[in-house]
Amino acid sequence: MRPFRACLAGVCLLLASISAGRGAELESTLVQIGLARVDITPSYAVRLTGYGSRTNEAGGTDQQLWAKALAIGEGPAAVVVITVDNLGIPAEMTEEVARRLDKRFGLKRERLAICASHTHYAPALTGMAKLILKDLTAEQSERIARYSAELTDAFERVAAEALESRRPGRLGWCEGRVGFAGNRRTLVDGLWKANAQNPEGLVDHSLPTLVARDPDGKLRGVLVNYACHCTTINANDNKYCGDWAGFAQETIERSHPGTIAMVAIGCGADANPYPRGTLDLARDHGQEIAREVDRLLEEKQLPLGAVTAAAEESFDLPFAKLPTRAQWEERAKQKGPIATHAQAQLARLDRGEQLPQTLPYRVETWDFGGELAMIFLPGEVTVEYALRLKREHAGKRLWVSGYSNDEPCYIASRRLIGEGGYEVESSMWYYDRPTHFAPEVEDMIVGAVERILPEAYRLAREQPVKRWQAEIEKLDAKQPGGRAPEGSIVFVGSSTIRRWDLLKSFPDLPVVNHGFGGSQYADAVYFLKPLVEDAQPSTVVLYDGDNDLAAGKPVEQVAADAIAMIYRTRLAVPEARIIVLSVKPSPKRRALVDAQRKLNAMLEGYVITRGDKRLSYVDVGALLLGSEGEPRSDLFVADQLHLNDQGYALWAEKLRPILAQSTPPGGRNSNRE
């Protein structure tokens, strides 16, 4: 490896205050911040990791690889985040770096985070994705071990230089949006079919950004977080490169001389960059990140102080039931990765070893005085983790990074585990894990994060929801026994549902109104038990999303909340029909029409691909449009947001024959009514 070239810069993140009071107080606060970078491009050939098809060592360099560190705070309150151009970092390496920094600087383990970019064009590391490299020779293994040792030293060096270069500055953050990440899981009848772009699939396009400036406002550093695989370049390319994350850093630093740019990856394990396949496309995606950063630098940003609390929790994630020896032997007779994986498990059993039933896991959080919480999750974490954490814990103040501190395997959500496929099962072959996870791992991880997050983030979610508590308690006050009768048709949603005289529209059906005004899908998820589970209805009609978009939530977050409501409703009432109503257009919210269309497309796509014959999507919004495609004002009351009797009559006419069916008719696609 060529000598590591260190470039130091003290960093302070400035961002303008968003209010007089707290914002002004933070704007005047100086924070000790330092930043450093080290070139980690090897001067010798090493096998690249990420794709098993490459069997030769690297054939050159398309772009330098870097490890960079940002140190914030002083004394025992200091924290260090390191970003690195590599597929992932094994826990053993992180622990060794932490041990060294604790010895030298007193930096405690929960105050260090190492975030990999997940580029597939960086050297393989000892202990990472053990079964992905085929035909590994002794000489190749030796060079991998050499590079792993040098990288460990580089991490210590770059963190030390950042800590030693700290000087007063200002710290702040903001959030932008970049759109090249696309969901890559295509489904047929609710099961994974292929790794291909799914335009209606869940993604997280947010770009949380920390910005560094000197006290006088000079830009010194930027750290961004984006949830997308770093896999734009052709899989057969065999040269060192940081992919889009590397080009984003390079472009930002070229546009702002003297600045150090860093990239971490969010929960993007089920997202790919699109389009993809060439080096130029990777450069284009990196430049898109850089352009958004330039835009954000001109915006007001929330000023931050130092990290006021850092916490961690370790626990074990359970695997599902392991295959039997006979099943391993059958798999071992096949060809390819499944056989290699089975042979490795049989070899363990032949040595008298027990296959692991669980996987050690560790979550970490940093709190910036209640203004921002950074969450670091190990592994290739799928997008629903971030979207759920944002839904349940003050989403506008959360930063969620995957690929952090360890990369043991993919970490699939509960819903994805039910769908199966690459991120759930076959990816485990390359990571040498015995099988996929048990469904409860999602709740375990989210629960651990919740336990170590400061109370302010939990209360931020609970307080708005509590405003509905009294209304929820009154919903069934007039019902016998204080609850909706079992087998009823329950309508759940916002004021569009609450204002609907369901008994007038459906006098011959057992309809129950569980609408509560101003609600969003996240509120319905929170109150799922009294709204749905306690009633055990035969049919559930869901309408929300209107207020969600009006509140400024990103479309993908609203879609995730809606899917969570659908999914949890199905778990609560397995045999019930679930009817999802499209978000309605209205004259008052005409500016949201594009977001509404995108959300409706995502909801319809989800319903169709589920293969659930008791799940339907009904487009009620189209009934409200005139000949020019605009919402008809004569179908709305004076506020031009809520429906009048004529508007509800159109909806009732559409829904009446659907609700009258005990089960969808066979022989046709009943997922869209």
N, C-alpha and C positions, 0 to 999 in steps of 0.2 A: 504494500500500500504506500502511495506517495506520502510524504510527511503531511500531517493534518495542518491545514492553513486556517488559522483562527482569525476571525474578524470580530472585534468587540464594538459594542455600542451600548451606552446607557439608554434606558427607555423609560418614558413616562407617558401615560395615556391621558390625553386631555379630551374632555368632551364637554360641550356647553351644557349648562344646566337646563332642565326642563321645567323648573319651577323656581320661585323665589324661596325661601326656606331651605329645605333639605338640599335642593339642587345647588343653591348658592353656596351652602356650607361645603359641599363636596367639591365644587369647582375651585375653591380656595385651598383645598387640601393637597399637599404635596406627598407623594408616595415614593419610597425608595424602589427603583426599578432598574434592572440591568438586563442586557441582552447580548447573546453571542452566537456565533455560528462556526461550524467546523466542516470542512470538505471531507466526506467519507467515501469518495469514489476510490475503489481499489486500483492500484497500478498494475495488478496482475489479474489473470482471468479466474473467475469464480462462476460456478453454476448459478444461473438465475432461478428464482423460485416463483411460484404462482401458477405455472402451467407445466403439466407433466410431459407435454409433447417435445420439449426441448431437452436434448440429451448432451449437447456440447456446452462447454463453458462459454462465458460471454465473449462476443466477437468484436467488442469496441464500445465506444461511449457516444450516445446521442446527446446526453446532458449530464452535468455533474450531479452527484448525490450529496445531500446535506443533512447534518444534524444541527438543530438550532434550539436555543434555550432562552426562556423568559423567566427572570426572577423578580418576584414582587414582595415587598415588605422587608422587614429587618428583624434581627434577633430570632427568637423562637417562633415568631409569627410569619416568617418568610415561607414562600412557596416557590416551586420551580416546575414549569411545564416544558418538556422537551418534545419537539416534533422531529420525525425522522423519515427519510425516503426509504421505506422498506415495506415488505408485505405485512410484517407484524413482529412483535418482540416477545420472546418467551418469558414467562414469569421469572425464571431463574436469573435471567440477565437483569431484569428490573430490580429484583431483590438484591443482587450484587451491587448495582449502582447505588441503590438506597443505602446499603450498609456502608459504602465508602463515603457517601455524602453526610451521613449521620456522624461518622467518625471525624470527618474534617470540619464540618460546619454545624453539627447538631441538628441537621435537617431531619425531621421525623418522617417515617414512612408515608403517612397520610398527606404529607405536604410535597410529595413528588408525583408527577404524572408523566408518563412517556406515551406519546400518541403517534402511531404509525400511519403513514399515508396510504398504505396498502397498494403501492405500486407493484406491478407484477414484473418489473424490469430492474430489480435490485438483487444483490447476492443472497443466496440461501443462508440461513443461520442454523447453528446446531440446536436441535430440539424443536424446530418449527416445522409443522406440516410434514411429519416424518415420512409418510408414504407417497408423497407427491413426486419425488425425484426417482426416475427409473435408471437402472444400470449405473449406479453411482460407484465410481472406482475409489480405491484407497487414496490415490493422489488428490482426487476431487474432494473427498471427505476431509483430508488434511487442510486443504486451502479454505474450505468452509469453516473449519474450526479456527484457523488462523484469523480469518476475517471477523468471526464472532468475538474473539478475544480483543481484537483491535477496536471493534465497534463499542464494546463495553468500556474500554479505556477512553474512547472518544466521548461517550456519554458523560463520564466523570469529568473530563476536561471541559466540555462545553458548559455543563452546569456550573462548574467551579468558576469559569470565566464570567458567566452571567452574574453569579453571586458577588464576585470580587469587583465587578464593574458597576455596581449599583450606584445611582445618584438620584437626587430628587427629581421628580417629574409628575405628570398628571396622567391619570388612568380613566378610561371610559369605554363605553360600548354602545353598539347599535345593531340593528338587524336589517339585512337586505334580502333580496330574492334572486335566485338564478335558476333557469329552467331546463338545463340539459340532462338532468337526472331523470330516468324513466323506469318505472316498474318493469321487472323482467320476468315475472311469473305469469304464464298463461295457463288458464284452467279450462277443463272440460268436465261438466257435471260435478263441479265442486272439488275436483282433484287436479293436482299439478300435471300438466301435459308437456311443457317444454320451457326452456330458457329462451324467451323471446320477448320483444317489447310489448307491454300491455298498457295502452294509453289510458285505460280507465283504472289501472291499479294504483294503490296507495304509494305516495312519495312524500318526501319532505324537502321542499325547495327553499327553506329558510337558509340564510347566510349570516349567522351571528358573528360579529366582528369586534375584536378589541383593537383599539388604535393607540399608538404611542406617540407622544409629543413631548418636547422639552417644555419647561415652564413658560417660555416665550412663544410657544405654539408651533415650533418646528417639528415636523413629522419625523419620527425615528423608528417606528415599528408597527407591524400589523399582524394579528393572528386571526384567521378565519376558520370556520368549521362548516363543512358541507357533506351531506349524506349521499354519497355516491361511490360506487366502485371506481378504483383508479385503473381502469382497463380499457382505455380507448385504442391503444396501439394494437396492431395485428399480433395475435398470439404467438406467431412464429418469429417475431422480431427478437433478436438475441443480443441486444446492446443495453448498457446501463442507461436508465432514463427515469425521471420522476413522473412521467405521464402528465395528465392535466394539472395535478397538484404541483408538480415541479415547474411547469410552464406558468402557472398562476404566480408562484413566488418570483420566478425570473422576471415576469412582465411588471409586477408591482415594483420590484427593486430597480428595474431599468427606468421606469417612469418617475420614480422618487429616489434619486441617488442618495446613498447614505442610509436608506431604510432597510431594515431586515424584515422580510415577510415570512410568515409561518402558516402552514396548513394542517389542520386536524380533520378527521373524517367523522361524520355523525353516524347515525344508525342507518347505514346505506347498504346493508348486506344483500338486500333484494332489489337493488337499483343499479342500473348500468348507465354509462354515459351514451347518449344518442345524439347524432350519428356517431359511429365508431368504426375503427378498422385501419386508421392511418396515423402517422406521426403528425401530419398537418391538422387533423381533427383534434388531437390532443392539445396542440398549440392553440387552436381556436377556442376550445373549452376553457383553457387556462386564461386566455385573454378575456373571455366573458366574465370570469370571476374578477379579474383585475379591473374591468370597466365598472362593475358594480361597486367594487371597493372605492374607485375614484368618485363615483356618485355619492357614496356614503360619507366620504371625507368632506363633502360640501354640506352635509346635513348636520343638524344638531344631534349630539350624542349624550347619553346619560353618563355623568361623571361618577366615578367609583373611587372608594378608598381602598385600603389594603384588605386582604382576606382576613375576616374576623373569626372564622371557624373552619376547621378541616376535620373530616371524620371518615371512617372506613368501617366496613363490616364484611367479615368472611363467613362463608357457609358452603354447603355442598349441594350441588344440583343433581337430582336423581335422573338416571337413565330409565327408559322404558324397559320392559322385560327383555332380557338378553336372549339371543338365539340359542338353541340347543347345540350340542356337539354335532349331532347328525345334520343340522341345518348349516353349520359352519362347513362341514365336509362336503355338502352338496354345493355350496357356494364356491368352495375351493376348486371344484372341477370346471368352473366357468373360466372365461378369459377376461383380462383387463383388470381394472382397479378393484372390482368386487372380489376377484380371486386373490389378488395380492393382500387385500385386507383380511379375508377369511384365513389365509395361510398364516398371517401374523398372529391372529387370535388362537389358532390351533397350536402354533409353536409355544405360546404362553401356557396353554393348557397342558401340553406335553411336558413342559418344565415343572409342572405342578403348581403353577401360579393361578391365582383367582383373577378373573376379569373384573375390572372395576364396576361397581354399581352406581357410583356417583362421580362428579367432577368438582374439584375445589374451585370456588368462585369468590371474587372480591369486588365490592363496589366502593367508590370513593366520591366524596363531595367537597366542594369548596364554597363558602358563602362570603360574598362581598357585602356585608352589612345589611342584608335583606334586600339589596338592589339587584343582585344577580347570583344565581347558584349554578356552578359548573358541576356536571355529573360525568364521571369517567367510568365506562363499562368495558370490561374485557371482551375480546372476541368479535366475530363478525355478527353484529347485532342487527336484527331486522327492524324495519321502520316503525312498526306498531309500538315498539317500546318507547321511542321518543314521543310519538304522537299521544300515547296514553299518558306518559308522565306530564306532558304539557297540558293535557286535558284535566288531569287530576291535581296538578300542583303548580298553579300560577304560571301558565305556559309562556307568558310574555317575558318572564324573568328567568327562564331556564335555558341552559346551554348543555346539550347532551352529546358527548363524544363516545363513539365506539372505538374498537381497535386500540384500547388503552391499557397499558401495563402488562398485558398478556394477550395472546391470541390462541386460545385452546381449541376453537372450532367455531362453527356457526351457532348463534344463539337465536333460535326461531321462536316466534310468538305462539301462543296457544292455538290460534286460528290456523296458522301455517302448519303446525304439527298435524292438525286434522286433515289438511290438504295433501301432505306428503311432498315428495319431490326433492330436488337437489339440495336446497338450503336446509332441509330437515334430515334427510337420510343419506343420500349418496355422497355428499360433501364430507360426511364423517369418516368415510373410507380413507381419504387423504390425510385427515388429522389423526388417524389411528385411534378413534373412539369406538367402543364396542357396538353402539347402536344410537338411535335418536333419543332425545330427551322425553321425559314424562311431561304431560300437558301442564302440570302445576308449576313448571319453572318460571313462567312469566309472572305469576302472582308472587312467587318467592323473590324474584329480583326487584320488582316494583315495590314490594313490601319492605325490602331491606333499604332501598333508597329512601322510602318514606320515613323509616325509623331514624335515619341519620340526617335527614334534611331538617334545618331549623324550623321551628313552629310557624314562623311567618309565612312560609311557602304553603304549608298545609292550610292555614287559616285563610290565605288568599283565595283558595278554592272553596272552602267551606262557607265563608261569610256570604258571598253572593247567593249561594244555593239556599242558605237558611232563610232567605227572604220568602221562599216558596213553602216553607214548612207548614205554616198555618193554613195556606190554601190547599195543600196536599191533604192535610188532616180533615178538611171539610168536604173533600170530593164525594165521599160515600156516606156522608152523615145521614142522608135520607134513605139509604139502602137498608134493607132488613139485615140486622146484625152488624151494621156499620161497614159493610164491604160489598163490592159488586158480586152478584150471584155467579157461581161457577158456570162456565159454558156460555157466558155472555160475549158480545162483540164490543171490545174496549177500544175506544179512540184515544190516542195519546198524542199530545202536541201542544203547540203554543196557543195564543189567543185566537188564531184562525179556527182551531178546534173548540176552544172554550166557548166562543160566541155562537157556535153552530147549534141550532135546536134540532138535535138528532132524533128525538121522539117525533117531531113533526115530519122530518124527512123520511124516517124509517119506522112508521107506527107499528108495523107487523113484525119487527125484528127486535131481539133483546140487546139493544144498544146501550152502552154506558159511556158517559163523557168524562174522560180523565185529562182534559185540557187545562193548562194553567198558563195564564197570559204572560207573554214576554219570554217564555222559556226557550232554551236551546237544546240541541241533542245531548250535550254534556249534562244538562240538568236532568233530562229523562233517564240517562244512565245512572246518575246518582240516586234517583228515586225509583229505580226499577222495581224494587220489592213492593211498595204500596201501589204503584201504578199498574203493574202487570202480574208479578209472581203471586201476590196474595189472592188475586181474583181468579187465577187459573182459567182464563177465557178460552173460548173455542177459536176466536179470531182477534188479532191485534192489528189495528190500523195506525200507522205511524206518520205524523207530519211534524217536521221541524226543519231547520236549515235557513229559514227566512231571516230570523233574528240573528242567527250565527254570522251570516254574511254581512248583515247590516252593522254588526259589532266590529267588523274589520278582520274577522278570522280568515286565514288563508283557506282556499277551497279544499286543499288536501287535508287540512286539519278538520274541517267540517265533515268531509267524507269519512275520515277515520272515526270521528265521533258517531256518525250515523251507522257505520258498519259495526262499531262496538255495541250500539243499541240493538241492532238486528241480531248480532251474534249472541249477545247475552239474553235477549228475549227468547231465542231458540233454545238456549240452555235452560231457561226458567220454565218454558212451556213447550216441551219437545214435540207435542202433537198438534199444536195450534197453527192455524193459518196466520201468516204475517203479510200484511199488505202495506207496501211503502208508497206513499204519495209523493209525487214530484213537488219541488218547491215552486210556488206560484209566482208568476210575474205580477207586478202591480204598477199603476201609474206613479205612485210615490217613490218606488224604488227602481225606477227605470234604469238608473245608472248601474244597477247590479245585474243587468240582464245577462251579460257575458259570463259572469261568475255563476249565476243560476244555471245557465245552460251546461257549463262544464260540470257543476256539481250533479245535475240531473243525469248527465251522461255517465258519470262515475258510479252513481247509485244504480242506474239501470244495468250497466255492465257487470257490477257485482252480483246483482240479483240473477241475471241470466246465467252467469258462469257457475253459480252455486250448484245447479242441478237439484235444487230443493223444490219439489212439486207443491209444497205448502207455502212457498215464498213467491210473492208477486210484486211487480212494480206497476203502478198505474199513473199515467200521465194525465193529471187533472189540470195542469197549467195551460195546455193547449186549448182547453175549453174556454179560456178567458180572453183569447186573442181575437182581434178583428181581422178584416180582410187584408190589412196592411201589415199584419204581424205584430201589432201593438196591443197592449192590454186595454180592454174596453172599459172606459170610465163608468159606463152605466151599470156595470156589474159590481161596483164598489160603493161603500157608504161615503160620507163626506170626507173622511180622512184619506180616501183614495189608497188605502192599504188593506182594509178588511172588506170581506165580501158582504154584499147585501143579500136579501132573500132570493133574488133572481140568480145571483152567482152560486149560492148554495144549492139552488134547485138544479143547476147544471151538473154540479158535482154529485148530487144525490141520484140523478138519472143515470150517471155513469157508473156509480158504485152499487146501486140497488141489485142488479142481477149478479154482480160478483159476490156480494155479501150473502145473497140467498143460496149460493152454492155451498154445500157441506164440504166438498172437495173439488179441486179444479177438474174440469172435464178432461178425459184422456184423449189421446190421439192428436194433440196439437200443443204448441208451445204455450203453456199456461203461465210462464214467468212474466209475461208482459200483457197486461189487460188493456 
